[in-house]
Amino acid sequence: PERENFLDHAAKRFCIHPHKMRPGMEACGIDVFKTVRNAGYEVEALTSPYEKITFFGLLLLE
């Protein structure tokens, strides 16, 4: 659908280094909510566009 296509390309329009982009955790099959909770954080799905957004990232080192 049109909305999904927009969302797939939205990040690329605002990224100054699109060649360095990596897929999100969800795209790699990671259950982000479960991972965040296992790390000891409280997280719930937003129910309103006015709620505070909390971002989580994952850094993998070799």
mmCIF file as gemmi writes it, N, C-alpha and C atoms, coordinates in Angstrom:
data_model
loop_
_atom_site.group_PDB
_atom_site.id
_atom_site.type_symbol
_atom_site.label_atom_id
_atom_site.label_alt_id
_atom_site.label_comp_id
_atom_site.label_asym_id
_atom_site.label_entity_id
_atom_site.label_seq_id
_atom_site.pdbx_PDB_ins_code
_atom_site.Cartn_x
_atom_site.Cartn_y
_atom_site.Cartn_z
_atom_site.occupancy
_atom_site.B_iso_or_equiv
_atom_site.pdbx_formal_charge
_atom_site.auth_seq_id
_atom_site.auth_asym_id
_atom_site.pdbx_PDB_model_num
ATOM 1 N N . PRO Axp A 1 ? 0.804 -1.198 0 1 0 ? 1 A 1
ATOM 2 C CA . PRO Axp A 1 ? 0 0 0 1 0 ? 1 A 1
ATOM 3 C C . PRO Axp A 1 ? 0.85 1.266 0 1 0 ? 1 A 1
ATOM 4 N N . GLU Axp A 2 ? 0.203 2.355 -0.315 1 0 ? 2 A 1
ATOM 5 C CA . GLU Axp A 2 ? 0.891 3.643 -0.456 1 0 ? 2 A 1
ATOM 6 C C . GLU Axp A 2 ? 1.575 4.077 0.835 1 0 ? 2 A 1
ATOM 7 N N . ARG Axp A 3 ? 0.897 3.939 1.974 1 0 ? 3 A 1
ATOM 8 C CA . ARG Axp A 3 ? 1.475 4.374 3.258 1 0 ? 3 A 1
ATOM 9 C C . ARG Axp A 3 ? 2.749 3.58 3.576 1 0 ? 3 A 1
ATOM 10 N N . GLU Axp A 4 ? 2.722 2.266 3.378 1 0 ? 4 A 1
ATOM 11 C CA . GLU Axp A 4 ? 3.899 1.446 3.656 1 0 ? 4 A 1
ATOM 12 C C . GLU Axp A 4 ? 5.057 1.862 2.766 1 0 ? 4 A 1
ATOM 13 N N . ASN Axp A 5 ? 4.79 2.137 1.521 1 0 ? 5 A 1
ATOM 14 C CA . ASN Axp A 5 ? 5.831 2.569 0.6 1 0 ? 5 A 1
ATOM 15 C C . ASN Axp A 5 ? 6.435 3.886 1.07 1 0 ? 5 A 1
ATOM 16 N N . PHE Axp A 6 ? 5.595 4.808 1.54 1 0 ? 6 A 1
ATOM 17 C CA . PHE Axp A 6 ? 6.076 6.084 2.058 1 0 ? 6 A 1
ATOM 18 C C . PHE Axp A 6 ? 6.987 5.859 3.256 1 0 ? 6 A 1
ATOM 19 N N . LEU Axp A 7 ? 6.548 5.012 4.191 1 0 ? 7 A 1
ATOM 20 C CA . LEU Axp A 7 ? 7.333 4.77 5.403 1 0 ? 7 A 1
ATOM 21 C C . LEU Axp A 7 ? 8.656 4.088 5.087 1 0 ? 7 A 1
ATOM 22 N N . ASP Axp A 8 ? 8.677 3.197 4.111 1 0 ? 8 A 1
ATOM 23 C CA . ASP Axp A 8 ? 9.911 2.512 3.736 1 0 ? 8 A 1
ATOM 24 C C . ASP Axp A 8 ? 10.968 3.485 3.239 1 0 ? 8 A 1
ATOM 25 N N . HIS Axp A 9 ? 10.555 4.549 2.595 1 0 ? 9 A 1
ATOM 26 C CA . HIS Axp A 9 ? 11.503 5.476 1.982 1 0 ? 9 A 1
ATOM 27 C C . HIS Axp A 9 ? 11.665 6.781 2.75 1 0 ? 9 A 1
ATOM 28 N N . ALA Axp A 10 ? 10.858 7.006 3.784 1 0 ? 10 A 1
ATOM 29 C CA . ALA Axp A 10 ? 10.901 8.271 4.524 1 0 ? 10 A 1
ATOM 30 C C . ALA Axp A 10 ? 12.255 8.505 5.168 1 0 ? 10 A 1
ATOM 31 N N . ALA Axp A 11 ? 12.824 7.506 5.807 1 0 ? 11 A 1
ATOM 32 C CA . ALA Axp A 11 ? 14.109 7.676 6.493 1 0 ? 11 A 1
ATOM 33 C C . ALA Axp A 11 ? 15.218 8.011 5.501 1 0 ? 11 A 1
ATOM 34 N N . LYS Axp A 12 ? 15.174 7.437 4.331 1 0 ? 12 A 1
ATOM 35 C CA . LYS Axp A 12 ? 16.22 7.681 3.336 1 0 ? 12 A 1
ATOM 36 C C . LYS Axp A 12 ? 16.228 9.131 2.866 1 0 ? 12 A 1
ATOM 37 N N . ARG Axp A 13 ? 15.076 9.779 2.853 1 0 ? 13 A 1
ATOM 38 C CA . ARG Axp A 13 ? 15.014 11.168 2.405 1 0 ? 13 A 1
ATOM 39 C C . ARG Axp A 13 ? 15.712 12.104 3.379 1 0 ? 13 A 1
ATOM 40 N N . PHE Axp A 14 ? 15.728 11.763 4.659 1 0 ? 14 A 1
ATOM 41 C CA . PHE Axp A 14 ? 16.286 12.642 5.676 1 0 ? 14 A 1
ATOM 42 C C . PHE Axp A 14 ? 17.686 12.23 6.117 1 0 ? 14 A 1
ATOM 43 N N . CYS Axp A 15 ? 18.187 11.129 5.644 1 0 ? 15 A 1
ATOM 44 C CA . CYS Axp A 15 ? 19.501 10.628 6.044 1 0 ? 15 A 1
ATOM 45 C C . CYS Axp A 15 ? 20.573 11.234 5.137 1 0 ? 15 A 1
ATOM 46 N N . ILE Axp A 16 ? 21.626 11.802 5.754 1 0 ? 16 A 1
ATOM 47 C CA . ILE Axp A 16 ? 22.69 12.394 4.934 1 0 ? 16 A 1
ATOM 48 C C . ILE Axp A 16 ? 23.695 11.342 4.469 1 0 ? 16 A 1
ATOM 49 N N . HIS Axp A 17 ? 23.619 10.128 5.004 1 0 ? 17 A 1
ATOM 50 C CA . HIS Axp A 17 ? 24.494 9.03 4.591 1 0 ? 17 A 1
ATOM 51 C C . HIS Axp A 17 ? 23.66 7.772 4.319 1 0 ? 17 A 1
ATOM 52 N N . PRO Axp A 18 ? 22.784 7.802 3.32 1 0 ? 18 A 1
ATOM 53 C CA . PRO Axp A 18 ? 21.897 6.655 3.099 1 0 ? 18 A 1
ATOM 54 C C . PRO Axp A 18 ? 22.647 5.359 2.789 1 0 ? 18 A 1
ATOM 55 N N . HIS Axp A 19 ? 23.863 5.453 2.282 1 0 ? 19 A 1
ATOM 56 C CA . HIS Axp A 19 ? 24.644 4.252 1.969 1 0 ? 19 A 1
ATOM 57 C C . HIS Axp A 19 ? 25.13 3.541 3.236 1 0 ? 19 A 1
ATOM 58 N N . LYS Axp A 20 ? 25.052 4.216 4.39 1 0 ? 20 A 1
ATOM 59 C CA . LYS Axp A 20 ? 25.468 3.624 5.664 1 0 ? 20 A 1
ATOM 60 C C . LYS Axp A 20 ? 24.287 3.116 6.489 1 0 ? 20 A 1
ATOM 61 N N . MET Axp A 21 ? 23.079 3.244 5.965 1 0 ? 21 A 1
ATOM 62 C CA . MET Axp A 21 ? 21.886 2.836 6.719 1 0 ? 21 A 1
ATOM 63 C C . MET Axp A 21 ? 21.887 1.331 6.955 1 0 ? 21 A 1
ATOM 64 N N . ARG Axp A 22 ? 21.349 0.945 8.11 1 0 ? 22 A 1
ATOM 65 C CA . ARG Axp A 22 ? 21.189 -0.462 8.459 1 0 ? 22 A 1
ATOM 66 C C . ARG Axp A 22 ? 19.725 -0.693 8.815 1 0 ? 22 A 1
ATOM 67 N N . PRO Axp A 23 ? 19.246 -1.915 8.658 1 0 ? 23 A 1
ATOM 68 C CA . PRO Axp A 23 ? 17.84 -2.18 8.977 1 0 ? 23 A 1
ATOM 69 C C . PRO Axp A 23 ? 17.565 -2.028 10.466 1 0 ? 23 A 1
ATOM 70 N N . GLY Axp A 24 ? 16.324 -1.725 10.785 1 0 ? 24 A 1
ATOM 71 C CA . GLY Axp A 24 ? 15.912 -1.618 12.177 1 0 ? 24 A 1
ATOM 72 C C . GLY Axp A 24 ? 15.877 -2.979 12.849 1 0 ? 24 A 1
ATOM 73 N N . MET Axp A 25 ? 15.782 -2.961 14.173 1 0 ? 25 A 1
ATOM 74 C CA . MET Axp A 25 ? 15.743 -4.22 14.927 1 0 ? 25 A 1
ATOM 75 C C . MET Axp A 25 ? 14.56 -5.079 14.496 1 0 ? 25 A 1
ATOM 76 N N . GLU Axp A 26 ? 13.414 -4.445 14.281 1 0 ? 26 A 1
ATOM 77 C CA . GLU Axp A 26 ? 12.221 -5.193 13.884 1 0 ? 26 A 1
ATOM 78 C C . GLU Axp A 26 ? 12.436 -5.902 12.552 1 0 ? 26 A 1
ATOM 79 N N . ALA Axp A 27 ? 13.138 -5.25 11.639 1 0 ? 27 A 1
ATOM 80 C CA . ALA Axp A 27 ? 13.384 -5.832 10.322 1 0 ? 27 A 1
ATOM 81 C C . ALA Axp A 27 ? 14.3 -7.047 10.404 1 0 ? 27 A 1
ATOM 82 N N . CYS Axp A 28 ? 15.057 -7.156 11.49 1 0 ? 28 A 1
ATOM 83 C CA . CYS Axp A 28 ? 15.959 -8.295 11.703 1 0 ? 28 A 1
ATOM 84 C C . CYS Axp A 28 ? 15.301 -9.395 12.53 1 0 ? 28 A 1
ATOM 85 N N . GLY Axp A 29 ? 14.02 -9.239 12.821 1 0 ? 29 A 1
ATOM 86 C CA . GLY Axp A 29 ? 13.295 -10.261 13.558 1 0 ? 29 A 1
ATOM 87 C C . GLY Axp A 29 ? 13.428 -10.16 15.07 1 0 ? 29 A 1
ATOM 88 N N . ILE Axp A 30 ? 13.938 -9.04 15.572 1 0 ? 30 A 1
ATOM 89 C CA . ILE Axp A 30 ? 14.095 -8.852 17.014 1 0 ? 30 A 1
ATOM 90 C C . ILE Axp A 30 ? 12.791 -8.311 17.597 1 0 ? 30 A 1
ATOM 91 N N . ASP Axp A 31 ? 12.319 -8.937 18.654 1 0 ? 31 A 1
ATOM 92 C CA . ASP Axp A 31 ? 11.148 -8.438 19.382 1 0 ? 31 A 1
ATOM 93 C C . ASP Axp A 31 ? 11.656 -7.322 20.287 1 0 ? 31 A 1
ATOM 94 N N . VAL Axp A 32 ? 11.513 -6.089 19.845 1 0 ? 32 A 1
ATOM 95 C CA . VAL Axp A 32 ? 12.089 -4.941 20.546 1 0 ? 32 A 1
ATOM 96 C C . VAL Axp A 32 ? 11.481 -4.776 21.932 1 0 ? 32 A 1
ATOM 97 N N . PHE Axp A 33 ? 10.177 -4.899 22.06 1 0 ? 33 A 1
ATOM 98 C CA . PHE Axp A 33 ? 9.537 -4.735 23.37 1 0 ? 33 A 1
ATOM 99 C C . PHE Axp A 33 ? 10.074 -5.768 24.357 1 0 ? 33 A 1
ATOM 100 N N . LYS Axp A 34 ? 10.179 -7.011 23.928 1 0 ? 34 A 1
ATOM 101 C CA . LYS Axp A 34 ? 10.677 -8.066 24.813 1 0 ? 34 A 1
ATOM 102 C C . LYS Axp A 34 ? 12.142 -7.826 25.17 1 0 ? 34 A 1
ATOM 103 N N . THR Axp A 35 ? 12.939 -7.429 24.209 1 0 ? 35 A 1
ATOM 104 C CA . THR Axp A 35 ? 14.355 -7.158 24.449 1 0 ? 35 A 1
ATOM 105 C C . THR Axp A 35 ? 14.534 -6.018 25.437 1 0 ? 35 A 1
ATOM 106 N N . VAL Axp A 36 ? 13.764 -4.949 25.267 1 0 ? 36 A 1
ATOM 107 C CA . VAL Axp A 36 ? 13.847 -3.791 26.161 1 0 ? 36 A 1
ATOM 108 C C . VAL Axp A 36 ? 13.416 -4.185 27.574 1 0 ? 36 A 1
ATOM 109 N N . ARG Axp A 37 ? 12.352 -4.959 27.679 1 0 ? 37 A 1
ATOM 110 C CA . ARG Axp A 37 ? 11.893 -5.401 29.008 1 0 ? 37 A 1
ATOM 111 C C . ARG Axp A 37 ? 12.926 -6.317 29.669 1 0 ? 37 A 1
ATOM 112 N N . ASN Axp A 38 ? 13.542 -7.203 28.888 1 0 ? 38 A 1
ATOM 113 C CA . ASN Axp A 38 ? 14.578 -8.087 29.435 1 0 ? 38 A 1
ATOM 114 C C . ASN Axp A 38 ? 15.789 -7.301 29.931 1 0 ? 38 A 1
ATOM 115 N N . ALA Axp A 39 ? 16.002 -6.114 29.378 1 0 ? 39 A 1
ATOM 116 C CA . ALA Axp A 39 ? 17.107 -5.256 29.809 1 0 ? 39 A 1
ATOM 117 C C . ALA Axp A 39 ? 16.736 -4.439 31.047 1 0 ? 39 A 1
ATOM 118 N N . GLY Axp A 40 ? 15.494 -4.584 31.528 1 0 ? 40 A 1
ATOM 119 C CA . GLY Axp A 40 ? 15.09 -3.927 32.76 1 0 ? 40 A 1
ATOM 120 C C . GLY Axp A 40 ? 14.33 -2.627 32.6 1 0 ? 40 A 1
ATOM 121 N N . TYR Axp A 41 ? 13.958 -2.287 31.385 1 0 ? 41 A 1
ATOM 122 C CA . TYR Axp A 41 ? 13.207 -1.052 31.155 1 0 ? 41 A 1
ATOM 123 C C . TYR Axp A 41 ? 11.719 -1.348 31.064 1 0 ? 41 A 1
ATOM 124 N N . GLU Axp A 42 ? 10.916 -0.357 31.404 1 0 ? 42 A 1
ATOM 125 C CA . GLU Axp A 42 ? 9.468 -0.468 31.237 1 0 ? 42 A 1
ATOM 126 C C . GLU Axp A 42 ? 9.103 0.19 29.914 1 0 ? 42 A 1
ATOM 127 N N . VAL Axp A 43 ? 8.317 -0.496 29.12 1 0 ? 43 A 1
ATOM 128 C CA . VAL Axp A 43 ? 7.918 0.053 27.825 1 0 ? 43 A 1
ATOM 129 C C . VAL Axp A 43 ? 6.505 -0.422 27.502 1 0 ? 43 A 1
ATOM 130 N N . GLU Axp A 44 ? 5.706 0.471 26.972 1 0 ? 44 A 1
ATOM 131 C CA . GLU Axp A 44 ? 4.339 0.164 26.553 1 0 ? 44 A 1
ATOM 132 C C . GLU Axp A 44 ? 4.093 0.82 25.201 1 0 ? 44 A 1
ATOM 133 N N . ALA Axp A 45 ? 3.156 0.281 24.457 1 0 ? 45 A 1
ATOM 134 C CA . ALA Axp A 45 ? 2.784 0.876 23.174 1 0 ? 45 A 1
ATOM 135 C C . ALA Axp A 45 ? 2.099 2.216 23.422 1 0 ? 45 A 1
ATOM 136 N N . LEU Axp A 46 ? 2.379 3.177 22.572 1 0 ? 46 A 1
ATOM 137 C CA . LEU Axp A 46 ? 1.742 4.487 22.688 1 0 ? 46 A 1
ATOM 138 C C . LEU Axp A 46 ? 0.281 4.375 22.266 1 0 ? 46 A 1
ATOM 139 N N . THR Axp A 47 ? -0.57 5.1 22.959 1 0 ? 47 A 1
ATOM 140 C CA . THR Axp A 47 ? -1.996 5.081 22.622 1 0 ? 47 A 1
ATOM 141 C C . THR Axp A 47 ? -2.474 6.436 22.128 1 0 ? 47 A 1
ATOM 142 N N . SER Axp A 48 ? -1.577 7.427 22.137 1 0 ? 48 A 1
ATOM 143 C CA . SER Axp A 48 ? -1.934 8.775 21.713 1 0 ? 48 A 1
ATOM 144 C C . SER Axp A 48 ? -0.729 9.415 21.029 1 0 ? 48 A 1
ATOM 145 N N . PRO Axp A 49 ? -0.964 10.228 20.009 1 0 ? 49 A 1
ATOM 146 C CA . PRO Axp A 49 ? 0.165 10.902 19.353 1 0 ? 49 A 1
ATOM 147 C C . PRO Axp A 49 ? 0.813 11.964 20.239 1 0 ? 49 A 1
ATOM 148 N N . TYR Axp A 50 ? 0.23 12.245 21.388 1 0 ? 50 A 1
ATOM 149 C CA . TYR Axp A 50 ? 0.762 13.269 22.292 1 0 ? 50 A 1
ATOM 150 C C . TYR Axp A 50 ? 1.621 12.686 23.413 1 0 ? 50 A 1
ATOM 151 N N . GLU Axp A 51 ? 1.728 11.368 23.471 1 0 ? 51 A 1
ATOM 152 C CA . GLU Axp A 51 ? 2.541 10.735 24.509 1 0 ? 51 A 1
ATOM 153 C C . GLU Axp A 51 ? 4.028 10.9 24.196 1 0 ? 51 A 1
ATOM 154 N N . LYS Axp A 52 ? 4.829 10.864 25.237 1 0 ? 52 A 1
ATOM 155 C CA . LYS Axp A 52 ? 6.28 10.974 25.091 1 0 ? 52 A 1
ATOM 156 C C . LYS Axp A 52 ? 6.824 9.726 24.392 1 0 ? 52 A 1
ATOM 157 N N . ILE Axp A 53 ? 7.677 9.936 23.419 1 0 ? 53 A 1
ATOM 158 C CA . ILE Axp A 53 ? 8.3 8.841 22.687 1 0 ? 53 A 1
ATOM 159 C C . ILE Axp A 53 ? 9.656 8.546 23.314 1 0 ? 53 A 1
ATOM 160 N N . THR Axp A 54 ? 9.929 7.276 23.536 1 0 ? 54 A 1
ATOM 161 C CA . THR Axp A 54 ? 11.236 6.851 24.02 1 0 ? 54 A 1
ATOM 162 C C . THR Axp A 54 ? 11.86 5.981 22.939 1 0 ? 54 A 1
ATOM 163 N N . PHE Axp A 55 ? 13.078 6.298 22.558 1 0 ? 55 A 1
ATOM 164 C CA . PHE Axp A 55 ? 13.77 5.546 21.52 1 0 ? 55 A 1
ATOM 165 C C . PHE Axp A 55 ? 14.766 4.581 22.15 1 0 ? 55 A 1
ATOM 166 N N . PHE Axp A 56 ? 14.888 3.399 21.581 1 0 ? 56 A 1
ATOM 167 C CA . PHE Axp A 56 ? 15.863 2.408 22.015 1 0 ? 56 A 1
ATOM 168 C C . PHE Axp A 56 ? 16.663 1.974 20.8 1 0 ? 56 A 1
ATOM 169 N N . GLY Axp A 57 ? 17.929 1.72 21.016 1 0 ? 57 A 1
ATOM 170 C CA . GLY Axp A 57 ? 18.798 1.246 19.947 1 0 ? 57 A 1
ATOM 171 C C . GLY Axp A 57 ? 19.572 0.037 20.427 1 0 ? 57 A 1
ATOM 172 N N . LEU Axp A 58 ? 20.229 -0.62 19.518 1 0 ? 58 A 1
ATOM 173 C CA . LEU Axp A 58 ? 21.002 -1.808 19.841 1 0 ? 58 A 1
ATOM 174 C C . LEU Axp A 58 ? 22.359 -1.679 19.177 1 0 ? 58 A 1
ATOM 175 N N . LEU Axp A 59 ? 23.402 -1.809 19.961 1 0 ? 59 A 1
ATOM 176 C CA . LEU Axp A 59 ? 24.765 -1.739 19.443 1 0 ? 59 A 1
ATOM 177 C C . LEU Axp A 59 ? 25.381 -3.117 19.571 1 0 ? 59 A 1
ATOM 178 N N . LEU Axp A 60 ? 25.752 -3.703 18.45 1 0 ? 60 A 1
ATOM 179 C CA . LEU Axp A 60 ? 26.371 -5.026 18.44 1 0 ? 60 A 1
ATOM 180 C C . LEU Axp A 60 ? 27.851 -4.863 18.118 1 0 ? 60 A 1
ATOM 181 N N . LEU Axp A 61 ? 28.697 -5.37 18.982 1 0 ? 61 A 1
ATOM 182 C CA . LEU Axp A 61 ? 30.144 -5.272 18.793 1 0 ? 61 A 1
ATOM 183 C C . LEU Axp A 61 ? 30.716 -6.648 18.529 1 0 ? 61 A 1
ATOM 184 N N . GLU Axp A 62 ? 31.704 -6.69 17.669 1 0 ? 62 A 1
ATOM 185 C CA . GLU Axp A 62 ? 32.341 -7.963 17.347 1 0 ? 62 A 1
ATOM 186 C C . GLU Axp A 62 ? 33.692 -8.035 18.002 1 0 ? 62 A 1
